[in-house]
Amino acid sequence: MDAHHIAAANAAARALGVEPGQKRATALALAPDLLIGQADAARDAAALAAITHAALAFTPSVCVQPPHDPQRSADTVLLEVRASLRYFGGPVKLLQRLREVVTPLGHRIQAASAPTPLGAALLARGPQRVHVQDKAAMQRALDALPPWLLGPGREHWEALQGMGLATLADLRRLPRAGLARRFGTALLNDLDRAYGERPDPRVPITLPPRFDSRLELFARADSAEQVLHAAGMLLARLSSWLAAQHAFVRGFSLAMQHEPRWRSDAQVPPQTVLEVALAEPSRDPAHLQVLLRERLAQVQLPAPTLELRLAAREIVPGEAPSGELFPSAASEREGLVRLVERLQARLGAERVQTLQPVHDHRPERASALQPAQPARIGQPRATLSVPASPVRPVWLLAPPEPLPVRGGRPLLAGRELQLLSGPERIEAGWWDHELAERDYFIAEDAEGALVWLYRSRLPDSPGEAVTGWFLHGRFA
């Protein structure tokens, strides 16, 4: 509502007799338990912008028809879709896709289609939303609408009603000269534009260069789960904006504004900001929400939150990948990348690590842990024509385990190991005073498992004797 009148009412309020345009006192007299919220033009504009961004994913020609009476009707978003019908499979499938995109934004739409923009806007505001393709059918549908749907018609509604003009058809049967003298030319101009008898050019909207959207919460959020529920609306807006841009995002930030009365404490910051980074660009709202959920799970809010602000960064242009009938290497890699992204969001990027090869022949020094870089997972690497590398186990023991010997042969769990291949001689480490001279073998234990062991050719430290066999690894 505005300061004194009801601006909009849901179905439950209408069932109690509450209507847009009523005075606040009248509405409360009809429904004493009525829950009233203050109208906010900026909040409504942000919600409307999200709808227009979603519409731009279907056509570049999108404009807004403002309401003739803000107290009784809402803005109407107009889409020129004639050139897009074949691509989306016809008007029925296009409307279905449009509803699917708009639903996550939390809005209920009333859709109609007609050959003229004003005609479609009037039909969408009428009691029955119809979809007509030709001019004659549109004119028949418009004839049944009340004159007050036109802006000038609302202004002169009482006079028109007193003359017995209940429909646009009644209005069109009157002499035009008399209508112009009585009600002005604006009424005739709107009538002609709606019926396609006068040109009605529209200027399409343009997307803002950056995404930055705010959302005021209906109630303060005390937990991360409440913040996540509200942030889902902002993520849906971001997804619509990206789809209209034919782009993807590499990261975004969520700022949570805290309740002012808590800020008197010097320890409470005015806002808490979360940064979410993606290994690969995306615009899937479900995936973005999963990453945000993992980040929020690690945050303890210092104070209740009243407002959220979502800003996108690192926008990457590109087209969405085509669908696949069977799993491919690319789709499998995408699943692995998203798993690593979730782990990094939950645990922190520095705690998710991968093994990277190091140029050192000593097995215990041949790899090092580094923070995972999901963008490189599964990427093809350049190869050289070199001899095949020896087989190495993934699981290495640190330190290697000494093995008992019986009759010159190594034992594991009291049973003799059968040597299958070897020796593979490794001599390295002279440059850092940690010399390793070993002969490695692949052996099989009594259970049939493969192990990796070596026989030391030098003592581990000066003054020690050669100790014999060591278990260094196990094959999976």
Buried (B, 14 or more C-beta within 10 A) or exposed (E): BEEEBBBBBEEEBEEEEBBBEBEBEBBBEBBEEBEBEEBEEEBBEBBBBBBBBBBBBBBBBBBBBEBBBBBBBBBBBBBBBEEBBEEBEEBEEBBEBBEEBBEBBEEEBEBBBBBBBBBBBBBBBBEEBBBBEEBEBBBEBBBBBBBBBBBBBBBBBEEBEEEEBBBBBBBBEBEEEEBBEEBEEBBBBBBBBBBBEBEBEBEBBEBEEEBEBBBEBEEBBEEBEBBBEBBBBBBBBBBBBBBBBEBBBBBBBBBBBBBEEBBEEEEBEEBBEBEBBBBBBBBBBEBBBBBBBBBBEEEEBBBBBBBBBBBBBEBBEEEEEEEEEEEEEEEEBBEEBBEBBBBBBBEEBEEBEBEEEEEBEBBBBBBEEEEBBBBEBBEEEEEEEEEEEEEBBEEBBEEBEEBEBEEEEBBBEEEBBEBEEBEBEBBBBEEEEEEBBBBBBBBBBEEEEBBBBBBBBEEBEEEEEEEEBBBBBBBE
